[in-house]
């Protein structure tokens, strides 16, 4: 536990003493914020337009729900932005150690590989939490000016968090494979993108295969969270995905002992 | 000598297999080229293994190969375990709808229907690609409650053969299929979808009984005054038609009776017959009566219990519309229909009656009965009360005769007093059982001579369907998301833009620069 805490501390420190964390967090918030602003403005205009139409035709105005019509698409957008940003968070975790040679120190220290991996992963997860917390400010705006539903906002953020952890665990794995940060970031980005989009082909293959592929798709599992439905199967899927990424990282690190590299 | 080229042979083998697979993926069937490529590849690979046997052997027994295969095994094992866990999680997942209005939760009725599915049901949505989102979302919820429900989407433009096979003529058609039964719907709603599922999964055939013994019209009669055309139409909808002689035992109307039809009786009901029908109605029975003018009074008394008055008259129609078809003044033509499930889509349709009496809503209808006058004659008609006899003067007598428009079809609906488990056979235990009664002031309109005239047959079948079928289908209130609007003033909007999009990220970058420069020093 102490070793884990030491690694976590070291990683967090290296995040926040370099400009990387600030740039990633700042850009993520700015991008999310921009889309947030645009979608919410659109929604506000839509409300106005429907109200005017209803008045004109002397009908009851339709129900418009800010959660479903504004927050849900925003959450989807953020899940995409995270896809671009999170490989930047994980790319240096092992690559840097490999490049500078500190990996030797780590391997010979009393810290086990599991502790090291979990420590690094948790540090990245905490950074991601900060990113999400930054965007929560926008939602706070909505609560100030309207009455969104709390329940579906919370499930949406839970989904975003789990989805992000999935990105991070494989980002970590790809950074164990190479000493080049760029390669680590790009390969994890491509890999995650592949698992993101794999459900899209479902329309072009047989229904059974399509369903199977959809089940492997990262984003398909996210939709329920975004619309405000909590389903244990999606949580299990993300946890499996995360676990798989961490396990592969572990195997990859262990293997460097006998691969002689 | 050969050993020199071993690597090349191995490489060629792999290449051959790869090309073979590519060809296979293009043609999706094993043809000669694929067979040759794969076979050749296999032979080359085997040759490679034989040539390099020693080297492979030492390689596999090396330390790193051992660890490597060990690691690969572990990864595969974990992958297998995770897949199994996920399959179980998919099967036994718990779902919680966190939205305030439970927008994504299905109604109790739908869940019940889905959990009770005993046969596989397939839903096929014929949608233009990209327009199926709403249905897909709904079906996701459906498939959660039953393993027996599967669904797929077909773009009719991309797969015209499939579309033709199902007889699809418009976009956004949903086909619900179970065994050999099919049901098509055109709106995406939980109610429609659930009802379609109920219809296709319903086992057995509903029975419609025609009473006999009182001079009623006969469905076996193929003459002008028979009902054989009506019967053919009924058969088409998978109802089973039978005759029933009420005076015979058993003491009650059979429990499988979905609808009782009394078509143009000439003599009065006997007291035991009448009490049989009354008991049947009380427990949620459905009755269709077609009563010509001057038919016996006991039927009218029966209808009166449900708020329908059968008037003792015959309708004289002077509207010129009927004359176009050579219909005399005693053949009223109906073009006015009250809004009702029965008359949906009937606007502008004509129905022709011959020697009809009016059937109207009683003035003192008790609150729990809903009576609706469906089909009405024109305002230039009246109910002639003077009996039609030789030499009798026909004309409108104010005070005695009733001025039009007059109703020729009137229906009543009431919650059953003592619904029995019998009705549950069709009800799936959903919703309340309702007694339904429809009374026509005429029986001729449905006979062979008139059945295909204009909308006569449609009206008859609509009434029949309303009586016999709809009641076991569920009605589900659509769930709208809660109304949670947002209105922002220009200032609030700008504040949001400044704080969220500009100031907050800038603060973030600023901190970064501060920390970085401080560390540099």
Interface residues (C-beta under 8 A of the other chain):
Chain A: X16 X17 X18 X19 X21 X22 X23 X25 X26 X27 X29 X30 X33 X34 X36 X37 X40 X41 X43 X44 X47 X48 X62 X63 X64 X65 X66 X67 X68 X70 X134 X137 X138 X141 X142 X145 X146 X147 X148 X149 X151 X152 X154 X155 X203 X207 X215 X227 X228 X229 X230 X231 X232 X233 X236 X237 X240 X243 X244 X247 X248 X251 X254 X255 X258 X259 X260
Chain B: X63 X64 X67 X68 X71 X74 X75 X78 X79 X82 X85 X86 X89 X90 X93 X94 X95 X96 X97 X98 X99 X100 X103 X104 X129 X137 X150 X152 X153 X480 X481 X482 X483 X484 X485 X486 X487 X488 X492 X493 X496 X497 X499 X500 X501 X502 X504 X505 X506 X508 X509 X511 X512 X513 X515 X516 X519
